[in-house]
Amino acid sequence: MAEERQPKGALVHDSERDELGYVMGHEGPYVQLRPVTGGREWDAAPALVRLATNEERLTAMQERNRALNSESSGGVFS
């Protein structure tokens, strides 16, 4: 069975890192993911990446909002 290729912009879970990220692209055998709160992209093996669940989507939105609020107030995201 062929692996499903996740579309750019999709919120996914990388089971190797146990981290959520947005699909930024596909390069060679890897999927490039960016953390929900921004930062450096990382390469993930497509076989270890799946679409985020609804619960994970909610968590990602909360994390992103906290990061944006902290940034706009000059605070440090923790």
N, CA, C and O atoms as a Maestro MAE file, in Angstrom:
{
 s_m_m2io_version
 :::
 2.0.0
}

f_m_ct {
 s_m_title
 :::
 protein
 m_atom[312] {
  # First column is atom index #
  i_m_mmod_type
  r_m_x_coord
  r_m_y_coord
  r_m_z_coord
  i_m_residue_number
  s_m_chain_name
  s_m_pdb_residue_name
  s_m_pdb_atom_name
  i_m_atomic_number
  :::
  1 25 0.849 -1.180 0.000 1 A "MET " " N  " 7
  2 3 0.000 0.000 0.000 1 A "MET " " CA " 6
  3 2 0.896 1.246 0.000 1 A "MET " " C  " 6
  4 15 1.856 1.328 0.767 1 A "MET " " O  " 8
  5 25 0.578 2.204 -0.858 2 A "ALA " " N  " 7
  6 3 1.348 3.438 -0.933 2 A "ALA " " CA " 6
  7 2 1.005 4.340 0.243 2 A "ALA " " C  " 6
  8 15 -0.133 4.378 0.711 2 A "ALA " " O  " 8
  9 25 2.034 5.079 0.715 3 A "GLU " " N  " 7
  10 3 1.806 6.015 1.809 3 A "GLU " " CA " 6
  11 2 1.003 7.204 1.307 3 A "GLU " " C  " 6
  12 15 1.178 7.648 0.172 3 A "GLU " " O  " 8
  13 25 0.122 7.715 2.158 4 A "GLU " " N  " 7
  14 3 -0.674 8.884 1.805 4 A "GLU " " CA " 6
  15 2 0.202 10.124 1.925 4 A "GLU " " C  " 6
  16 15 0.858 10.329 2.946 4 A "GLU " " O  " 8
  17 25 0.211 10.939 0.896 5 A "ARG " " N  " 7
  18 3 1.001 12.168 0.898 5 A "ARG " " CA " 6
  19 2 0.140 13.292 1.461 5 A "ARG " " C  " 6
  20 15 -0.886 13.642 0.879 5 A "ARG " " O  " 8
  21 25 0.555 13.854 2.586 6 A "GLN " " N  " 7
  22 3 -0.213 14.905 3.241 6 A "GLN " " CA " 6
  23 2 -0.047 16.216 2.464 6 A "GLN " " C  " 6
  24 15 1.061 16.544 2.040 6 A "GLN " " O  " 8
  25 25 -1.134 16.965 2.275 7 A "PRO " " N  " 7
  26 3 -1.056 18.217 1.511 7 A "PRO " " CA " 6
  27 2 -0.370 19.329 2.294 7 A "PRO " " C  " 6
  28 15 -0.378 19.329 3.525 7 A "PRO " " O  " 8
  29 25 0.219 20.271 1.577 8 A "LYS " " N  " 7
  30 3 0.825 21.450 2.209 8 A "LYS " " CA " 6
  31 2 -0.213 22.151 3.064 8 A "LYS " " C  " 6
  32 15 -1.368 22.301 2.666 8 A "LYS " " O  " 8
  33 25 0.215 22.579 4.245 9 A "GLY " " N  " 7
  34 3 -0.671 23.288 5.159 9 A "GLY " " CA " 6
  35 2 -1.424 22.395 6.116 9 A "GLY " " C  " 6
  36 15 -2.030 22.890 7.066 9 A "GLY " " O  " 8
  37 25 -1.405 21.085 5.894 10 A "ALA " " N  " 7
  38 3 -2.133 20.163 6.777 10 A "ALA " " CA " 6
  39 2 -1.457 20.107 8.144 10 A "ALA " " C  " 6
  40 15 -0.230 20.135 8.240 10 A "ALA " " O  " 8
  41 25 -2.258 20.028 9.187 11 A "LEU " " N  " 7
  42 3 -1.742 19.838 10.536 11 A "LEU " " CA " 6
  43 2 -1.598 18.338 10.754 11 A "LEU " " C  " 6
  44 15 -2.558 17.582 10.604 11 A "LEU " " O  " 8
  45 25 -0.389 17.918 11.108 12 A "VAL " " N  " 7
  46 3 -0.109 16.492 11.241 12 A "VAL " " CA " 6
  47 2 0.632 16.208 12.546 12 A "VAL " " C  " 6
  48 15 1.146 17.115 13.200 12 A "VAL " " O  " 8
  49 25 0.672 14.938 12.903 13 A "HIS " " N  " 7
  50 3 1.410 14.467 14.080 13 A "HIS " " CA " 6
  51 2 2.565 13.609 13.595 13 A "HIS " " C  " 6
  52 15 2.374 12.671 12.821 13 A "HIS " " O  " 8
  53 25 3.773 13.938 14.059 14 A "ASP " " N  " 7
  54 3 4.972 13.150 13.771 14 A "ASP " " CA " 6
  55 2 5.192 12.233 14.971 14 A "ASP " " C  " 6
  56 15 5.584 12.696 16.042 14 A "ASP " " O  " 8
  57 25 4.943 10.941 14.799 15 A "SER " " N  " 7
  58 3 5.021 10.015 15.926 15 A "SER " " CA " 6
  59 2 6.459 9.787 16.389 15 A "SER " " C  " 6
  60 15 6.669 9.392 17.535 15 A "SER " " O  " 8
  61 25 7.442 10.021 15.542 16 A "GLU " " N  " 7
  62 3 8.826 9.858 15.971 16 A "GLU " " CA " 6
  63 2 9.200 10.915 17.017 16 A "GLU " " C  " 6
  64 15 9.875 10.608 17.999 16 A "GLU " " O  " 8
  65 25 8.762 12.150 16.805 17 A "ARG " " N  " 7
  66 3 9.054 13.252 17.746 17 A "ARG " " CA " 6
  67 2 7.914 13.509 18.722 17 A "ARG " " C  " 6
  68 15 8.060 14.284 19.667 17 A "ARG " " O  " 8
  69 25 6.778 12.857 18.492 18 A "ASP " " N  " 7
  70 3 5.558 13.092 19.270 18 A "ASP " " CA " 6
  71 2 5.262 14.590 19.293 18 A "ASP " " C  " 6
  72 15 5.076 15.194 20.350 18 A "ASP " " O  " 8
  73 25 5.223 15.171 18.088 19 A "GLU " " N  " 7
  74 3 5.028 16.610 17.955 19 A "GLU " " CA " 6
  75 2 4.102 16.902 16.779 19 A "GLU " " C  " 6
  76 15 4.093 16.190 15.776 19 A "GLU " " O  " 8
  77 25 3.318 17.979 16.935 20 A "LEU " " N  " 7
  78 3 2.455 18.452 15.859 20 A "LEU " " CA " 6
  79 2 3.213 19.443 14.997 20 A "LEU " " C  " 6
  80 15 4.086 20.168 15.474 20 A "LEU " " O  " 8
  81 25 2.865 19.462 13.730 21 A "GLY " " N  " 7
  82 3 3.470 20.427 12.821 21 A "GLY " " CA " 6
  83 2 2.627 20.589 11.574 21 A "GLY " " C  " 6
  84 15 1.761 19.769 11.269 21 A "GLY " " O  " 8
  85 25 2.906 21.675 10.858 22 A "TYR " " N  " 7
  86 3 2.235 21.935 9.590 22 A "TYR " " CA " 6
  87 2 3.122 21.461 8.452 22 A "TYR " " C  " 6
  88 15 4.332 21.687 8.467 22 A "TYR " " O  " 8
  89 25 2.525 20.805 7.470 23 A "VAL " " N  " 7
  90 3 3.270 20.346 6.302 23 A "VAL " " CA " 6
  91 2 3.663 21.565 5.476 23 A "VAL " " C  " 6
  92 15 2.812 22.336 5.033 23 A "VAL " " O  " 8
  93 25 4.965 21.721 5.279 24 A "MET " " N  " 7
  94 3 5.493 22.832 4.496 24 A "MET " " CA " 6
  95 2 5.882 22.383 3.086 24 A "MET " " C  " 6
  96 15 5.952 23.197 2.165 24 A "MET " " O  " 8
  97 25 6.133 21.089 2.928 25 A "GLY " " N  " 7
  98 3 6.506 20.579 1.622 25 A "GLY " " CA " 6
  99 2 7.008 19.153 1.717 25 A "GLY " " C  " 6
  100 15 6.997 18.534 2.781 25 A "GLY " " O  " 8
  101 25 7.445 18.653 0.586 26 A "HIS " " N  " 7
  102 3 7.975 17.298 0.476 26 A "HIS " " CA " 6
  103 2 9.289 17.403 -0.278 26 A "HIS " " C  " 6
  104 15 9.358 18.001 -1.352 26 A "HIS " " O  " 8
  105 25 10.326 16.818 0.294 27 A "GLU " " N  " 7
  106 3 11.647 16.858 -0.332 27 A "GLU " " CA " 6
  107 2 12.273 15.476 -0.234 27 A "GLU " " C  " 6
  108 15 12.499 14.957 0.859 27 A "GLU " " O  " 8
  109 25 12.548 14.895 -1.380 28 A "GLY " " N  " 7
  110 3 13.101 13.549 -1.374 28 A "GLY " " CA " 6
  111 2 12.162 12.607 -0.641 28 A "GLY " " C  " 6
  112 15 10.957 12.606 -0.893 28 A "GLY " " O  " 8
  113 25 12.711 11.805 0.268 29 A "PRO " " N  " 7
  114 3 11.863 10.853 0.992 29 A "PRO " " CA " 6
  115 2 11.189 11.441 2.233 29 A "PRO " " C  " 6
  116 15 10.538 10.713 2.981 29 A "PRO " " O  " 8
  117 25 11.336 12.733 2.457 30 A "TYR " " N  " 7
  118 3 10.850 13.341 3.703 30 A "TYR " " CA " 6
  119 2 9.700 14.318 3.502 30 A "TYR " " C  " 6
  120 15 9.466 14.831 2.408 30 A "TYR " " O  " 8
  121 25 8.987 14.554 4.611 31 A "VAL " " N  " 7
  122 3 7.973 15.594 4.700 31 A "VAL " " CA " 6
  123 2 8.591 16.680 5.578 31 A "VAL " " C  " 6
  124 15 9.107 16.384 6.656 31 A "VAL " " O  " 8
  125 25 8.543 17.939 5.127 32 A "GLN " " N  " 7
  126 3 9.047 19.031 5.947 32 A "GLN " " CA " 6
  127 2 7.905 19.570 6.792 32 A "GLN " " C  " 6
  128 15 6.845 19.923 6.275 32 A "GLN " " O  " 8
  129 25 8.135 19.628 8.103 33 A "LEU " " N  " 7
  130 3 7.124 20.081 9.044 33 A "LEU " " CA " 6
  131 2 7.629 21.300 9.798 33 A "LEU " " C  " 6
  132 15 8.819 21.414 10.090 33 A "LEU " " O  " 8
  133 25 6.714 22.210 10.110 34 A "ARG " " N  " 7
  134 3 7.029 23.391 10.919 34 A "ARG " " CA " 6
  135 2 6.228 23.311 12.210 34 A "ARG " " C  " 6
  136 15 5.041 22.987 12.177 34 A "ARG " " O  " 8
  137 25 6.860 23.603 13.360 35 A "PRO " " N  " 7
  138 3 6.135 23.564 14.633 35 A "PRO " " CA " 6
  139 2 4.924 24.498 14.627 35 A "PRO " " C  " 6
  140 15 4.908 25.505 13.918 35 A "PRO " " O  " 8
  141 25 3.936 24.159 15.406 36 A "VAL " " N  " 7
  142 3 2.701 24.933 15.504 36 A "VAL " " CA " 6
  143 2 2.984 26.373 15.927 36 A "VAL " " C  " 6
  144 15 2.342 27.305 15.443 36 A "VAL " " O  " 8
  145 25 3.940 26.549 16.825 37 A "THR " " N  " 7
  146 3 4.245 27.886 17.334 37 A "THR " " CA " 6
  147 2 5.317 28.591 16.512 37 A "THR " " C  " 6
  148 15 5.814 29.642 16.918 37 A "THR " " O  " 8
  149 25 5.680 28.027 15.362 38 A "GLY " " N  " 7
  150 3 6.698 28.615 14.504 38 A "GLY " " CA " 6
  151 2 8.065 28.044 14.840 38 A "GLY " " C  " 6
  152 15 8.214 27.249 15.769 38 A "GLY " " O  " 8
  153 25 9.037 28.454 14.086 39 A "GLY " " N  " 7
  154 3 10.391 27.971 14.331 39 A "GLY " " CA " 6
  155 2 10.915 27.152 13.171 39 A "GLY " " C  " 6
  156 15 10.367 27.167 12.069 39 A "GLY " " O  " 8
  157 25 11.984 26.444 13.450 40 A "ARG " " N  " 7
  158 3 12.679 25.668 12.426 40 A "ARG " " CA " 6
  159 2 11.873 24.463 11.971 40 A "ARG " " C  " 6
  160 15 11.249 23.761 12.766 40 A "ARG " " O  " 8
  161 25 11.910 24.254 10.685 41 A "GLU " " N  " 7
  162 3 11.284 23.060 10.115 41 A "GLU " " CA " 6
  163 2 12.142 21.841 10.426 41 A "GLU " " C  " 6
  164 15 13.339 21.956 10.691 41 A "GLU " " O  " 8
  165 25 11.509 20.671 10.390 42 A "TRP " " N  " 7
  166 3 12.246 19.428 10.525 42 A "TRP " " CA " 6
  167 2 11.748 18.446 9.488 42 A "TRP " " C  " 6
  168 15 10.634 18.564 8.979 42 A "TRP " " O  " 8
  169 25 12.590 17.475 9.185 43 A "ASP " " N  " 7
  170 3 12.245 16.418 8.242 43 A "ASP " " CA " 6
  171 2 11.646 15.248 8.999 43 A "ASP " " C  " 6
  172 15 12.153 14.837 10.042 43 A "ASP " " O  " 8
  173 25 10.561 14.718 8.459 44 A "ALA " " N  " 7
  174 3 9.898 13.568 9.071 44 A "ALA " " CA " 6
  175 2 9.713 12.474 8.022 44 A "ALA " " C  " 6
  176 15 9.531 12.742 6.835 44 A "ALA " " O  " 8
  177 25 9.764 11.253 8.497 45 A "ALA " " N  " 7
  178 3 9.509 10.114 7.620 45 A "ALA " " CA " 6
  179 2 8.006 10.036 7.359 45 A "ALA " " C  " 6
  180 15 7.226 10.006 8.311 45 A "ALA " " O  " 8
  181 25 7.582 10.001 6.105 46 A "PRO " " N  " 7
  182 3 6.146 9.975 5.790 46 A "PRO " " CA " 6
  183 2 5.377 8.855 6.474 46 A "PRO " " C  " 6
  184 15 4.203 9.024 6.803 46 A "PRO " " O  " 8
  185 25 6.016 7.722 6.691 47 A "ALA " " N  " 7
  186 3 5.338 6.591 7.333 47 A "ALA " " CA " 6
  187 2 4.999 6.877 8.794 47 A "ALA " " C  " 6
  188 15 4.156 6.195 9.377 47 A "ALA " " O  " 8
  189 25 5.652 7.886 9.393 48 A "LEU " " N  " 7
  190 3 5.434 8.209 10.801 48 A "LEU " " CA " 6
  191 2 4.582 9.461 10.988 48 A "LEU " " C  " 6
  192 15 4.444 9.964 12.104 48 A "LEU " " O  " 8
  193 25 4.011 9.961 9.893 49 A "VAL " " N  " 7
  194 3 3.204 11.184 9.924 49 A "VAL " " CA " 6
  195 2 1.753 10.831 9.613 49 A "VAL " " C  " 6
  196 15 1.461 10.090 8.674 49 A "VAL " " O  " 8
  197 25 0.847 11.384 10.431 50 A "ARG " " N  " 7
  198 3 -0.586 11.183 10.187 50 A "ARG " " CA " 6
  199 2 -1.304 12.500 10.443 50 A "ARG " " C  " 6
  200 15 -0.786 13.380 11.130 50 A "ARG " " O  " 8
  201 25 -2.507 12.627 9.880 51 A "LEU " " N  " 7
  202 3 -3.301 13.827 10.138 51 A "LEU " " CA " 6
  203 2 -3.602 13.946 11.619 51 A "LEU " " C  " 6
  204 15 -3.816 12.941 12.298 51 A "LEU " " O  " 8
  205 25 -3.620 15.164 12.118 52 A "ALA " " N  " 7
  206 3 -3.921 15.420 13.528 52 A "ALA " " CA " 6
  207 2 -5.385 15.093 13.813 52 A "ALA " " C  " 6
  208 15 -6.255 15.259 12.957 52 A "ALA " " O  " 8
  209 25 -5.633 14.629 15.026 53 A "THR " " N  " 7
  210 3 -7.006 14.375 15.465 53 A "THR " " CA " 6
  211 2 -7.666 15.710 15.811 53 A "THR " " C  " 6
  212 15 -6.990 16.736 15.889 53 A "THR " " O  " 8
  213 25 -8.971 15.697 16.015 54 A "ASN " " N  " 7
  214 3 -9.673 16.919 16.415 54 A "ASN " " CA " 6
  215 2 -9.140 17.455 17.741 54 A "ASN " " C  " 6
  216 15 -8.982 18.666 17.899 54 A "ASN " " O  " 8
  217 25 -8.867 16.580 18.677 55 A "GLU " " N  " 7
  218 3 -8.317 17.001 19.975 55 A "GLU " " CA " 6
  219 2 -6.945 17.657 19.795 55 A "GLU " " C  " 6
  220 15 -6.645 18.669 20.428 55 A "GLU " " O  " 8
  221 25 -6.124 17.074 18.932 56 A "GLU " " N  " 7
  222 3 -4.803 17.650 18.667 56 A "GLU " " CA " 6
  223 2 -4.919 19.004 17.971 56 A "GLU " " C  " 6
  224 15 -4.116 19.902 18.227 56 A "GLU " " O  " 8
  225 25 -5.908 19.155 17.097 57 A "ARG " " N  " 7
  226 3 -6.137 20.446 16.431 57 A "ARG " " CA " 6
  227 2 -6.476 21.531 17.448 57 A "ARG " " C  " 6
  228 15 -5.976 22.652 17.358 57 A "ARG " " O  " 8
  229 25 -7.322 21.194 18.409 58 A "LEU " " N  " 7
  230 3 -7.698 22.140 19.453 58 A "LEU " " CA " 6
  231 2 -6.463 22.534 20.273 58 A "LEU " " C  " 6
  232 15 -6.246 23.715 20.545 58 A "LEU " " O  " 8
  233 25 -5.670 21.555 20.659 59 A "THR " " N  " 7
  234 3 -4.444 21.823 21.408 59 A "THR " " CA " 6
  235 2 -3.515 22.727 20.609 59 A "THR " " C  " 6
  236 15 -2.924 23.654 21.163 59 A "THR " " O  " 8
  237 25 -3.383 22.465 19.319 60 A "ALA " " N  " 7
  238 3 -2.513 23.281 18.463 60 A "ALA " " CA " 6
  239 2 -3.006 24.718 18.394 60 A "ALA " " C  " 6
  240 15 -2.203 25.650 18.440 60 A "ALA " " O  " 8
  241 25 -4.308 24.906 18.285 61 A "MET " " N  " 7
  242 3 -4.865 26.265 18.233 61 A "MET " " CA " 6
  243 2 -4.590 26.996 19.545 61 A "MET " " C  " 6
  244 15 -4.256 28.181 19.536 61 A "MET " " O  " 8
  245 25 -4.725 26.309 20.655 62 A "GLN " " N  " 7
  246 3 -4.463 26.925 21.959 62 A "GLN " " CA " 6
  247 2 -2.988 27.305 22.099 62 A "GLN " " C  " 6
  248 15 -2.669 28.392 22.580 62 A "GLN " " O  " 8
  249 25 -2.096 26.419 21.682 63 A "GLU " " N  " 7
  250 3 -0.659 26.703 21.745 63 A "GLU " " CA " 6
  251 2 -0.301 27.889 20.867 63 A "GLU " " C  " 6
  252 15 0.463 28.766 21.272 63 A "GLU " " O  " 8
  253 25 -0.856 27.910 19.666 64 A "ARG " " N  " 7
  254 3 -0.567 28.995 18.726 64 A "ARG " " CA " 6
  255 2 -1.078 30.327 19.284 64 A "ARG " " C  " 6
  256 15 -0.382 31.339 19.197 64 A "ARG " " O  " 8
  257 25 -2.282 30.335 19.853 65 A "ASN " " N  " 7
  258 3 -2.834 31.563 20.427 65 A "ASN " " CA " 6
  259 2 -1.989 32.057 21.597 65 A "ASN " " C  " 6
  260 15 -1.738 33.256 21.720 65 A "ASN " " O  " 8
  261 25 -1.550 31.138 22.457 66 A "ARG " " N  " 7
  262 3 -0.685 31.537 23.574 66 A "ARG " " CA " 6
  263 2 0.602 32.160 23.072 66 A "ARG " " C  " 6
  264 15 1.056 33.172 23.607 66 A "ARG " " O  " 8
  265 25 1.192 31.561 22.047 67 A "ALA " " N  " 7
  266 3 2.437 32.088 21.494 67 A "ALA " " CA " 6
  267 2 2.223 33.472 20.886 67 A "ALA " " C  " 6
  268 15 3.042 34.368 21.086 67 A "ALA " " O  " 8
  269 25 1.138 33.650 20.152 68 A "LEU " " N  " 7
  270 3 0.854 34.947 19.537 68 A "LEU " " CA " 6
  271 2 0.570 36.005 20.593 68 A "LEU " " C  " 6
  272 15 1.032 37.139 20.469 68 A "LEU " " O  " 8
  273 25 -0.182 35.652 21.629 69 A "ASN " " N  " 7
  274 3 -0.475 36.595 22.702 69 A "ASN " " CA " 6
  275 2 0.796 37.005 23.436 69 A "ASN " " C  " 6
  276 15 0.983 38.180 23.751 69 A "ASN " " O  " 8
  277 25 1.644 36.068 23.700 70 A "SER " " N  " 7
  278 3 2.901 36.346 24.392 70 A "SER " " CA " 6
  279 2 3.784 37.247 23.544 70 A "SER " " C  " 6
  280 15 4.395 38.189 24.047 70 A "SER " " O  " 8
  281 25 3.843 36.950 22.262 71 A "GLU " " N  " 7
  282 3 4.647 37.741 21.333 71 A "GLU " " CA " 6
  283 2 4.149 39.185 21.253 71 A "GLU " " C  " 6
  284 15 4.949 40.121 21.247 71 A "GLU " " O  " 8
  285 25 2.842 39.360 21.194 72 A "SER " " N  " 7
  286 3 2.279 40.707 21.050 72 A "SER " " CA " 6
  287 2 2.423 41.528 22.325 72 A "SER " " C  " 6
  288 15 2.412 42.758 22.270 72 A "SER " " O  " 8
  289 25 2.560 40.863 23.483 73 A "SER " " N  " 7
  290 3 2.708 41.591 24.734 73 A "SER " " CA " 6
  291 2 4.183 41.750 25.130 73 A "SER " " C  " 6
  292 15 4.495 42.323 26.173 73 A "SER " " O  " 8
  293 25 5.073 41.242 24.294 74 A "GLY " " N  " 7
  294 3 6.503 41.353 24.570 74 A "GLY " " CA " 6
  295 2 7.017 40.322 25.555 74 A "GLY " " C  " 6
  296 15 8.168 40.378 25.988 74 A "GLY " " O  " 8
  297 25 6.146 39.374 25.908 75 A "GLY " " N  " 7
  298 3 6.531 38.327 26.862 75 A "GLY " " CA " 6
  299 2 7.277 37.197 26.175 75 A "GLY " " C  " 6
  300 15 7.478 37.191 24.960 75 A "GLY " " O  " 8
  301 25 7.664 36.275 26.975 76 A "VAL " " N  " 7
  302 3 8.364 35.085 26.476 76 A "VAL " " CA " 6
  303 2 7.402 33.918 26.550 76 A "VAL " " C  " 6
  304 15 6.792 33.674 27.591 76 A "VAL " " O  " 8
  305 25 7.264 33.196 25.448 77 A "PHE " " N  " 7
  306 3 6.387 32.019 25.405 77 A "PHE " " CA " 6
  307 2 7.005 30.919 26.251 77 A "PHE " " C  " 6
  308 15 8.186 30.599 26.120 77 A "PHE " " O  " 8
  309 25 6.191 30.354 27.112 78 A "SER " " N  " 7
  310 3 6.694 29.234 27.935 78 A "SER " " CA " 6
  311 2 5.736 28.080 27.883 78 A "SER " " C  " 6
  312 15 5.979 27.047 28.507 78 A "SER " " O  " 8
  :::
 }
 m_bond[311] {
  # First column is bond index #
  i_m_from
  i_m_to
  i_m_order
  :::
  1 1 2 1
  2 2 3 1
  3 3 4 2
  4 3 5 1
  5 5 6 1
  6 6 7 1
  7 7 8 2
  8 7 9 1
  9 9 10 1
  10 10 11 1
  11 11 12 2
  12 11 13 1
  13 13 14 1
  14 14 15 1
  15 15 16 2
  16 15 17 1
  17 17 18 1
  18 18 19 1
  19 19 20 2
  20 19 21 1
  21 21 22 1
  22 22 23 1
  23 23 24 2
  24 23 25 1
  25 25 26 1
  26 26 27 1
  27 27 28 2
  28 27 29 1
  29 29 30 1
  30 30 31 1
  31 31 32 2
  32 31 33 1
  33 33 34 1
  34 34 35 1
  35 35 36 2
  36 35 37 1
  37 37 38 1
  38 38 39 1
  39 39 40 2
  40 39 41 1
  41 41 42 1
  42 42 43 1
  43 43 44 2
  44 43 45 1
  45 45 46 1
  46 46 47 1
  47 47 48 2
  48 47 49 1
  49 49 50 1
  50 50 51 1
  51 51 52 2
  52 51 53 1
  53 53 54 1
  54 54 55 1
  55 55 56 2
  56 55 57 1
  57 57 58 1
  58 58 59 1
  59 59 60 2
  60 59 61 1
  61 61 62 1
  62 62 63 1
  63 63 64 2
  64 63 65 1
  65 65 66 1
  66 66 67 1
  67 67 68 2
  68 67 69 1
  69 69 70 1
  70 70 71 1
  71 71 72 2
  72 71 73 1
  73 73 74 1
  74 74 75 1
  75 75 76 2
  76 75 77 1
  77 77 78 1
  78 78 79 1
  79 79 80 2
  80 79 81 1
  81 81 82 1
  82 82 83 1
  83 83 84 2
  84 83 85 1
  85 85 86 1
  86 86 87 1
  87 87 88 2
  88 87 89 1
  89 89 90 1
  90 90 91 1
  91 91 92 2
  92 91 93 1
  93 93 94 1
  94 94 95 1
  95 95 96 2
  96 95 97 1
  97 97 98 1
  98 98 99 1
  99 99 100 2
  100 99 101 1
  101 101 102 1
  102 102 103 1
  103 103 104 2
  104 103 105 1
  105 105 106 1
  106 106 107 1
  107 107 108 2
  108 107 109 1
  109 109 110 1
  110 110 111 1
  111 111 112 2
  112 111 113 1
  113 113 114 1
  114 114 115 1
  115 115 116 2
  116 115 117 1
  117 117 118 1
  118 118 119 1
  119 119 120 2
  120 119 121 1
  121 121 122 1
  122 122 123 1
  123 123 124 2
  124 123 125 1
  125 125 126 1
  126 126 127 1
  127 127 128 2
  128 127 129 1
  129 129 130 1
  130 130 131 1
  131 131 132 2
  132 131 133 1
  133 133 134 1
  134 134 135 1
  135 135 136 2
  136 135 137 1
  137 137 138 1
  138 138 139 1
  139 139 140 2
  140 139 141 1
  141 141 142 1
  142 142 143 1
  143 143 144 2
  144 143 145 1
  145 145 146 1
  146 146 147 1
  147 147 148 2
  148 147 149 1
  149 149 150 1
  150 150 151 1
  151 151 152 2
  152 151 153 1
  153 153 154 1
  154 154 155 1
  155 155 156 2
  156 155 157 1
  157 157 158 1
  158 158 159 1
  159 159 160 2
  160 159 161 1
  161 161 162 1
  162 162 163 1
  163 163 164 2
  164 163 165 1
  165 165 166 1
  166 166 167 1
  167 167 168 2
  168 167 169 1
  169 169 170 1
  170 170 171 1
  171 171 172 2
  172 171 173 1
  173 173 174 1
  174 174 175 1
  175 175 176 2
  176 175 177 1
  177 177 178 1
  178 178 179 1
  179 179 180 2
  180 179 181 1
  181 181 182 1
  182 182 183 1
  183 183 184 2
  184 183 185 1
  185 185 186 1
  186 186 187 1
  187 187 188 2
  188 187 189 1
  189 189 190 1
  190 190 191 1
  191 191 192 2
  192 191 193 1
  193 193 194 1
  194 194 195 1
  195 195 196 2
  196 195 197 1
  197 197 198 1
  198 198 199 1
  199 199 200 2
  200 199 201 1
  201 201 202 1
  202 202 203 1
  203 203 204 2
  204 203 205 1
  205 205 206 1
  206 206 207 1
  207 207 208 2
  208 207 209 1
  209 209 210 1
  210 210 211 1
  211 211 212 2
  212 211 213 1
  213 213 214 1
  214 214 215 1
  215 215 216 2
  216 215 217 1
  217 217 218 1
  218 218 219 1
  219 219 220 2
  220 219 221 1
  221 221 222 1
  222 222 223 1
  223 223 224 2
  224 223 225 1
  225 225 226 1
  226 226 227 1
  227 227 228 2
  228 227 229 1
  229 229 230 1
  230 230 231 1
  231 231 232 2
  232 231 233 1
  233 233 234 1
  234 234 235 1
  235 235 236 2
  236 235 237 1
  237 237 238 1
  238 238 239 1
  239 239 240 2
  240 239 241 1
  241 241 242 1
  242 242 243 1
  243 243 244 2
  244 243 245 1
  245 245 246 1
  246 246 247 1
  247 247 248 2
  248 247 249 1
  249 249 250 1
  250 250 251 1
  251 251 252 2
  252 251 253 1
  253 253 254 1
  254 254 255 1
  255 255 256 2
  256 255 257 1
  257 257 258 1
  258 258 259 1
  259 259 260 2
  260 259 261 1
  261 261 262 1
  262 262 263 1
  263 263 264 2
  264 263 265 1
  265 265 266 1
  266 266 267 1
  267 267 268 2
  268 267 269 1
  269 269 270 1
  270 270 271 1
  271 271 272 2
  272 271 273 1
  273 273 274 1
  274 274 275 1
  275 275 276 2
  276 275 277 1
  277 277 278 1
  278 278 279 1
  279 279 280 2
  280 279 281 1
  281 281 282 1
  282 282 283 1
  283 283 284 2
  284 283 285 1
  285 285 286 1
  286 286 287 1
  287 287 288 2
  288 287 289 1
  289 289 290 1
  290 290 291 1
  291 291 292 2
  292 291 293 1
  293 293 294 1
  294 294 295 1
  295 295 296 2
  296 295 297 1
  297 297 298 1
  298 298 299 1
  299 299 300 2
  300 299 301 1
  301 301 302 1
  302 302 303 1
  303 303 304 2
  304 303 305 1
  305 305 306 1
  306 306 307 1
  307 307 308 2
  308 307 309 1
  309 309 310 1
  310 310 311 1
  311 311 312 2
  :::
 }
}
